[in-house]
Amino acid sequence: MTASILTVDDSPSLRMAVRAALTGAGYSVAEAADGIEGLSKAAATRFDLIITDLNMPNMDGLTMIRELRRSPGQAGVPIVFLTTESDDSVKMEAKSAGATGWLVKPFNADQLVRVAKKVLGR
């Protein structure tokens, strides 16, 4: 069965790059432009993995993760940050909010696919 991944980022070109890398590896990918849309899509569909940016308008990635972790259906879904932020204090805050992993932009497709496979246990 194909794993279903949600990518949440306010940059259309970054979402397109994530989609291209992951669909090329055989994953099904849905997109959201911010945390609010991400929460809405996650409530409507069960994803196997969520990849999110940290800094977005309307609702940032940390707030979205905290909301997802409060939802019984989403509590165990792995969430990976894909962000330009590399500060250790922010990483610690993300981990305490429930983030599973962290990738710093710019990323390469192979790196993203490796992280997805590792997090999904495949």
ABEGO torsion letter per residue (X at the ends): XBBBBBBBBABAAAAAAAAAAAAAAGBBBBBBABAAAAAAAAAABBBABBBBBABBBGBBAAAAAAAAAABAAAAABBBBBBBABABAAAAAAAAAAGBABBBBOBBBAAAAAAAAAAAAGX
